[in-house]
Amino acid sequence: MSTKNILVVDDSALMRRVICDIINSDSNFQATDFCRDGLEAYERLKEKTYDGVVLDVNMPRMDGLELLERLQKENIKATVIMVSTLTTKDAEVTIMAMELGAVDFVTKPNTFADAKSDQFKRKLLEVLSAVLLKKTMGLNPKPVVPLPKRTEAAKKNHGVGKGNNRIVALACSTGGPKSLQSVIPKLPKNLNAPMVLVQHMPAGFTKSMADRLNDISEIEVVEAKDGDKLQKGVIYIAPGGRHMEVKKQTDGTHKIVLNDMPAIGGLRPCANITYDSLSNCGYDEVVCVVLTGMGADGTNGIVSLEQHKPVHVIAQDEASSVVYGMPKAIYEAGAVDEVVALDDVAQSIINHVGVI
């Protein structure tokens, strides 16, 4: 396996050194070059191709967003991972960067000590590995194969959701923010179901993502708040740093309940928590959607949910996934009804739940 060449773009000499050291600590990667700002990076990317670009948000002369705009306008291809602080302004810019082609982001530590921490190192290498090594990990596109058969226990509940009262529950991770911009804006404002959505993200970023998706979509998109009453035609995004559950009320309605239980497998929010909570819901059927992401979050929750409620499971296909982890896991569990390309996910949802 050849070493992946990475360009590091950051105006801080200290951060450049830290990021380059982290990249070079993994034999799969090499920090081949660095640039001090977006303008320097633009000139470099016109002349040279890299496997990946680690790009800062705020820089002099040309910031990360301006660079992405320039690359998109001139059709210069680059696989870009943003490095962003936790400020509201940076969060907003980072979400915009996904719209312009960045595939994911890593939060930048506030101090030099934090930058040297194992947590930052682990997250950066995790994202680089997921995004850049997927084709060397046996995850390259394969021909479509027949869907695995459901277990007998799951079949008992499957396909009997005869009522018209449905809920959509979507889960995604690495590559999700960019992918959601190919799904949510295609959904109509009169979708005949509420949607709960779990995207693995730090606190602060989910609000910016919800606001941006709401701006570019007909359907209403909000960051979920504790106690929100679920309404059709509204998408509720789990806030970063909190788990989200759906609870049935005595009057038959449903509301959002947020909790601060410990992270599960490093994840908070965790999609399995949300899917588990739907086992006791009053909806006639749960339409589960699994998009791009590392790991297998959502699979255990959906498999368990199948034992209690009628479900219909839509999984993103391998070819259109940034990281074919979560969709692959639910597929291999034999719990998928449809495997569709990213561009077709919204229509699959509409086909199954309808409009008001």
C-alpha positions in Angstrom: 0.0 0.0 0.0 1.5 3.3 -1.0 1.9 6.2 1.4 -0.8 8.9 1.2 0.7 12.3 0.5 -0.9 15.1 2.6 -0.8 18.9 2.2 -1.1 20.8 5.5 -2.5 24.4 5.3 -2.4 26.5 8.5 -1.1 30.0 9.3 0.2 28.9 12.7 3.7 27.5 12.5 3.1 25.7 15.8 -0.1 24.0 14.5 1.6 23.1 11.2 4.3 21.4 13.1 1.9 19.5 15.4 -0.3 18.4 12.5 2.7 17.3 10.4 4.1 15.3 13.3 0.8 13.6 13.8 0.4 12.7 10.1 4.0 11.5 9.9 3.6 9.3 13.0 1.4 6.9 10.9 3.3 5.0 8.2 0.2 5.2 5.9 0.6 9.0 5.6 3.2 11.6 4.9 2.9 15.3 5.3 4.6 16.1 2.0 4.2 19.9 1.9 2.7 22.7 4.0 1.3 26.1 3.2 0.8 29.2 5.4 -2.5 30.3 3.8 -5.1 29.5 1.2 -3.5 31.6 -1.5 -0.2 29.6 -1.2 -2.2 26.4 -1.1 -4.2 27.4 -4.2 -1.0 28.0 -6.2 0.4 24.6 -5.0 -2.8 22.7 -5.8 -2.8 24.1 -9.4 0.5 22.4 -9.9 0.5 19.3 -7.8 -2.0 16.6 -6.7 -2.2 15.3 -3.1 -4.1 12.4 -1.7 -5.5 14.7 1.0 -5.5 18.3 2.2 -5.8 19.2 5.9 -7.1 22.8 5.8 -7.5 25.5 8.5 -10.6 27.7 8.5 -9.2 31.1 9.5 -6.1 32.3 7.6 -4.8 35.6 6.2 -4.9 36.5 2.5 -7.2 33.6 1.6 -9.1 31.6 4.2 -10.2 28.0 3.9 -13.7 28.8 2.6 -12.3 31.1 -0.1 -9.8 28.4 -1.2 -12.6 25.8 -1.5 -14.7 28.3 -3.6 -11.7 28.8 -5.9 -11.0 25.1 -6.3 -14.7 24.4 -7.0 -14.9 27.2 -9.6 -11.8 26.1 -11.4 -12.6 22.4 -11.0 -9.4 21.6 -9.2 -10.0 18.2 -7.4 -8.9 17.8 -3.8 -10.0 15.6 -0.8 -10.2 18.2 1.9 -10.5 17.7 5.7 -11.1 20.9 7.6 -9.5 21.8 11.0 -11.9 24.1 12.9 -12.1 25.6 16.4 -15.3 25.2 18.4 -16.3 28.9 18.0 -19.8 29.5 16.6 -18.3 31.5 13.6 -15.9 28.6 12.8 -18.7 26.1 13.1 -20.8 28.0 10.6 -17.9 28.3 8.1 -17.1 24.6 8.5 -20.6 23.6 7.6 -20.4 25.9 4.6 -17.1 24.2 3.7 -18.9 20.9 3.4 -21.2 22.4 0.9 -18.2 23.4 -1.1 -16.7 19.9 -1.1 -14.8 19.3 2.1 -15.5 15.7 3.2 -15.2 16.1 7.0 -13.6 18.1 9.8 -11.6 17.7 13.0 -12.0 20.2 15.9 -8.8 22.1 16.6 -7.5 22.2 20.2 -7.5 25.6 21.9 -4.1 25.2 23.5 -0.7 23.7 22.5 -1.0 21.2 25.3 -4.4 20.0 23.9 -2.9 19.9 20.4 -0.3 17.5 21.7 -3.0 15.3 23.3 -3.8 11.8 22.2 -7.4 12.8 21.6 -6.6 15.2 18.8 -4.0 12.8 17.3 -6.4 9.9 17.4 -9.3 11.9 15.8 -7.2 13.3 13.0 -5.7 10.0 12.1 -9.1 8.3 12.4 -10.6 10.7 9.9 -7.6 10.5 7.5 -7.7 6.7 7.6 -11.5 6.5 7.1 -11.5 8.9 4.2 -8.2 8.1 2.4 -7.6 4.4 3.0 -11.1 3.1 2.3 -10.2 1.8 -1.2 -7.2 -0.1 0.3 -9.3 -1.7 3.0 -11.5 -3.8 0.7 -14.2 -1.1 0.6 -14.0 -0.2 -3.1 -17.3 -0.3 -5.0 -18.6 -3.8 -5.7 -21.4 -5.1 -7.9 -24.8 -5.0 -6.2 -25.6 -8.3 -4.6 -29.0 -9.6 -3.4 -30.0 -8.4 0.0 -29.4 -10.8 2.9 -32.5 -12.5 4.3 -33.9 -11.2 7.5 -33.9 -13.4 10.6 -37.2 -15.2 11.4 -37.7 -13.0 14.5 -37.4 -9.8 12.5 -39.8 -11.1 9.8 -42.6 -11.4 12.3 -42.8 -7.6 12.6 -41.5 -6.7 9.1 -43.9 -5.5 6.5 -46.9 -5.2 8.7 -46.8 -1.4 9.2 -50.2 -0.8 7.6 -51.0 2.5 9.2 -50.1 5.9 7.8 -48.4 7.2 10.9 -44.6 6.8 10.3 -41.4 8.3 11.6 -38.0 8.6 9.8 -34.9 8.0 11.8 -31.6 8.8 10.0 -28.0 8.1 11.2 -24.7 9.2 9.7 -21.1 10.0 10.7 -17.9 10.7 8.7 -18.9 12.4 5.4 -22.4 13.0 6.8 -22.6 16.8 6.8 -21.7 16.9 3.1 -24.0 13.9 2.3 -27.0 15.4 4.1 -26.8 18.4 1.7 -27.7 15.9 -1.1 -30.7 14.5 0.9 -32.4 17.1 3.1 -32.9 19.9 0.5 -34.7 17.3 -1.7 -37.4 16.6 0.9 -40.7 18.5 0.6 -42.0 20.7 3.4 -45.2 18.6 3.6 -43.4 15.2 4.2 -45.9 13.0 5.9 -43.7 12.1 8.8 -41.3 13.7 11.3 -37.6 12.8 11.1 -35.1 12.4 13.9 -31.5 12.6 12.7 -28.3 11.6 14.5 -25.0 12.9 13.0 -21.8 12.4 15.1 -20.6 15.9 15.8 -19.3 18.0 18.6 -21.6 20.4 20.5 -22.0 23.7 18.6 -21.6 22.3 15.1 -25.1 20.6 15.0 -26.8 24.0 15.5 -24.8 25.5 12.6 -25.6 22.4 10.5 -29.3 22.6 11.3 -29.5 26.3 10.6 -27.7 25.8 7.2 -29.8 22.9 6.1 -32.9 24.8 7.1 -31.8 27.8 5.0 -31.3 25.6 1.9 -34.4 23.3 2.3 -38.1 23.5 2.0 -38.6 21.2 4.9 -38.0 22.7 8.4 -34.8 21.6 10.1 -34.0 22.3 13.8 -31.5 21.3 16.4 -33.6 19.2 18.8 -34.5 20.6 22.2 -35.5 18.6 25.2 -39.3 18.4 25.2 -39.8 19.2 21.5 -43.2 17.7 20.4 -42.6 15.8 17.1 -44.5 17.2 14.1 -44.7 16.0 10.5 -42.6 17.9 8.1 -39.9 18.8 10.7 -36.4 17.3 11.0 -34.9 17.2 14.5 -31.1 16.9 14.7 -29.6 15.5 17.9 -27.4 18.2 19.5 -23.7 17.4 19.7 -22.7 16.1 23.1 -26.2 14.7 24.0 -28.1 11.5 23.3 -31.6 11.8 21.8 -34.6 9.6 22.6 -38.2 9.6 21.3 -40.8 9.1 24.0 -44.5 8.4 23.5 -46.8 10.6 25.7 -50.1 9.6 27.3 -52.0 11.6 24.7 -50.5 9.6 21.9 -48.0 12.3 20.8 -44.3 12.0 20.9 -41.6 14.2 22.3 -37.8 14.5 22.2 -36.0 13.6 25.4 -32.3 14.5 25.6 -29.9 12.9 28.1 -26.3 13.2 29.2 -25.5 9.5 29.7 -21.9 8.7 29.0 -20.7 8.4 25.4 -21.1 4.9 23.9 -18.1 3.7 22.0 -16.9 7.3 22.1 -20.2 8.5 20.6 -22.6 11.1 22.0 -25.1 11.4 20.4 -25.3 7.6 19.6 -27.8 6.4 17.0 -28.3 3.1 18.8 -29.8 5.1 21.7 -32.3 6.8 19.4 -33.3 3.6 17.6 -33.7 1.7 20.9 -36.1 4.5 22.2 -38.3 3.9 19.2 -39.1 0.3 20.3 -41.9 1.7 22.5 -43.1 4.4 20.1 -46.7 4.7 18.8 -45.8 5.0 15.2 -47.1 2.3 12.8 -43.7 2.0 11.2 -40.1 3.3 11.5 -38.3 4.2 8.3 -34.6 3.8 9.2 -32.0 5.5 7.0 -28.2 4.8 7.3 -25.8 7.0 5.5 -22.0 7.2 5.2 -19.9 6.8 8.4 -17.2 5.0 10.3 -18.1 2.0 12.5 -21.4 0.4 13.0 -23.5 2.8 15.0 -27.2 2.2 14.4 -27.0 -1.5 13.5 -27.6 -2.9 16.9 -30.4 -0.4 17.5 -32.2 -1.2 14.2 -31.8 -5.0 14.6 -33.3 -4.7 18.1 -36.1 -2.3 16.9 -37.1 -4.9 14.3 -38.2 -7.2 17.0 -40.7 -4.7 18.3 -41.9 -2.5 15.4 -42.4 -2.7 11.7 -39.4 -1.1 10.0 -38.2 -0.2 6.5 -34.5 0.2 6.2 -32.8 2.3 3.5 -29.0 2.1 3.3 -26.6 4.2 1.2 -24.7 2.2 -1.4 -20.9 1.7 -1.3 -20.0 3.7 -4.4 -21.6 7.0 -3.1 -20.4 6.6 0.6 -17.5 8.7 1.8 -16.9 5.9 4.3 -18.7 2.6 3.8 -18.8 1.6 7.4 -22.3 2.2 9.0 -24.2 1.3 5.8 -22.1 -1.8 5.3 -22.7 -3.0 8.9 -26.5 -2.8 8.7 -26.4 -4.4 5.3 -24.3 -7.3 6.5 -26.7 -7.7 9.5 -29.4 -8.7 7.0 -31.7 -5.8 8.0 -31.8 -3.7 4.8 -34.8 -3.3 2.4 -33.2 -0.9 -0.1 -29.6 0.0 -1.1 -29.6 3.3 -2.9 -27.2 5.9 -4.2 -26.9 9.1 -2.2 -28.8 11.1 -4.8 -31.7 8.7 -4.6 -32.1 8.6 -0.8 -34.5 11.5 -0.5 -36.8 10.0 -3.2 -36.8 6.6 -1.4 -37.9 8.4 1.8 -40.7 10.2 0.0 -41.8 7.0 -1.8 -42.2 5.3 1.5 -43.8 7.9 3.8 -45.6 10.1 1.2 -46.6 13.7 1.5 -49.5 15.4 3.4 
